[in-house]
Amino acid sequence: MNACGVGFRRRSAKRFARAAALLLTGASAGVLANPCPPFPTQPPPPYALLTGSVTVTTDSIAAGPQNTCGISGGSLTVAGTLTNNGMLLITPGGGSFGVLHGGVFANVGGASFTAVAGSISNDGTITNSASFEPTAPLTNTGSINNLTGGLFIEVGAMTSSGSISNDADFRITQATGFSASLDNSGAVSNSASGTFSIINGALLTNSGVIDSAGTFHNTGSVTNALAGSMTSSGTFVNGSPTGVPSSVFANAGALLNTGAGASFSNSSGSTLSNTGTLRNDGGASLMNFGTLSDSGGTLTNTGSGSTLTNGGALQILANGEIDNLGGATLNNEANFNIVSGTLNNGGTLNNDTLGSINNSGALSNAGGTINNNGRATISNKGTLENGSDTAPTVGGTIDNHGTLDNSGQFYNRAGATLTNESDGVFTNQAAGTFSNSAGATFDQSGSLVNDGLITNAGTITISGAITGSGVYSQTGGLTKLMGGSIEQSAINVSGGSLLGAGTLTGPVTLSGGTLGAGDPQVMKINGSLNVTGGNLLVQIAGRGAGQFDVLNIVGGAAAFHGGSITFQFLPGFVPVTGDSFLGFLTADGGITGMNTLSYTLLGLAQPPSFQVVADGIGLDLILAPVPEPATLALMVAGLATVLAARRSRTRYAAK
């Protein structure tokens, strides 16, 4: 019996007397063919060397550092069960270690397995609860189980089409002189207690399935190929918090970060690129502090409590798509560039602090909320759609406390609400178009500079200012001045109503719809008024000053080429014969074309006869004593008189 526990002739046993005390025991005694070869003439290494070929059925290596077996040019094949309690290694002399289908190699206790050369293959089962640290290439077509207490470190190239499960510490790590990698086309499972690491520039290529419920850390390079699927329900960190070394994660397959406790972090200096499907759901957290780019792929943030936070560079390229859906939150605190692609927001998008969203593609906020806060900026050079053109009940909300800049197409759709708060700045550049659709609401309380085109068919309330060299076009719905102002190169009313107390600066054209103060109030026009159609509304709640609408045109003329004036008497006021309402319209530059107008009285059960008197720069309404037939609308033709010379405001022209 030699030091290996196998019977040999006495001569051989004597030659092994110098060997370390390697004990191979068990039912395969006599099957281990020459496991402990004679030492060469040179002094032996401090372990027994295997230079031949050995096939194991059932054996074990005893515990203790003295029980060390080195494979040097030979091969050790496990066809049954081999349990290592000691030390097993492949020396620089090379050789091979293999586990056949149905075979089991258990590396347990205080044991260690190392391989600095040669090759390792597994078509059976390797279980490790000790130290398994090869630098040699490893091919796995079976199963590798790194159990509690196990340390599995691969410094060489590992290829796996089988299964890998980790409950402890599993590392693919780069070292000087070696190229560490894992090419997985099988299945990798990292349990909640496991840590799976790609370290120091090592490579992971996945075309199989990786499921991590524990910690997954990459400071190398990860490629999730087109056929690959990666799911993280634990903690995934791409890169180092210090940014050194930089790391790359490229996803062309399916990457899922899921669950309330799941966290995926792309560190500063690192890159996460998606050309496949990246999904963050179920209350998970996806954080970017490096570069996260979606190029032709789809990134979906969905589910109650799910968050996507950008503190680095987030970009959509090559017609990629990011969907922030209901219940989820996208927080942008740095640079978010939509270069070519689409951002669909149906959840909450917070553009915070010094956040910047630059859109040259398409930004759709259908059913979602966009909060542009503090000194944050949204710049649109593409298409920005608030709400949905195809689903008007969906709506959308944009609340701007920062800077909103548009030089593209900006649509506020039916059911949607846009608010430019008192501390907000909204700039519509010369190339920009802002369209407030029918059924949409825009509350303008801050600063709006329009050098392009604003079109309103919905509801716009203005308590702030609209300035600039652009055009304001009222085509439908309501523009309501709430003490605010509009200053444009042209203000056109062709439909709907432009009403309220405030100031219009620029040439105002009324071709359809309604223009007036209403409520009653005073509207001021700094410029001119040109009427080719539509209706001037004068609401009357009393005969005293401030009780009926006044339209003052300062510095310009009022020219009528058609249209009408409607006098609406409000409930609670009953006028009497002889009542006059002086100066309901004044124009510094004169009034022309009064003979082209028609007039209507509303709100009186028995409308009296009336006169509209002009003195060249002002219009008065006078109720005449001649009774007329009861009618809700009385058209008075020829009662408006244009006087060539100004008269005293205390004298009236009777008809």
Secondary structure by P-SEA (a helix, b strand, c coil): cccccccccaaaaaaaccccccccccccccccccccccccccccccbbbbcbbbbbcbbbbbccccbbbbbccbbbbbccbbbbcbbbbbcccccbbbbcccbbbbbcccbbbbbcccbbbbcbbbbbccbbbbccbbbbcbbbbbcccbbbbbccbbbbcbbbbbccbbbbcccccbbbbbbccbbbbbcccbbbbbccbbbbbbcbbbbbccbbbbccbbbbcccbbbbbccbbbccccccccbbbbbbccbbbbccccbbbbbcccbbbbbccbbbbccbbbbbbccbbbbccbbbbbbcccbbbbbccccccccbbbbbbcccbbbbbccbbbcccbbbbbccbbbbccbbbbbbccbbbbccbbbbbcccbbbbbccbbbccccccccbbbbbbbccbbbbccbbbbcccbbbbbcccbbbbbcccbbbbbcccbbbbcccbbbbcbbbbbccbbbccbbbbccbbbbbcccccccccbbbbccbbbbcccccccbbbbccbbbbcccccccccbbbbbbcbbbbbcbbbbbbbbcccccccbbbbbbccbbbbbcccbbbbbbcccccccccccccccbbbcccccccccbbbbbccccccccccccccccbbbbbbcccccccccbbbbcccbbbbcccccccccccc
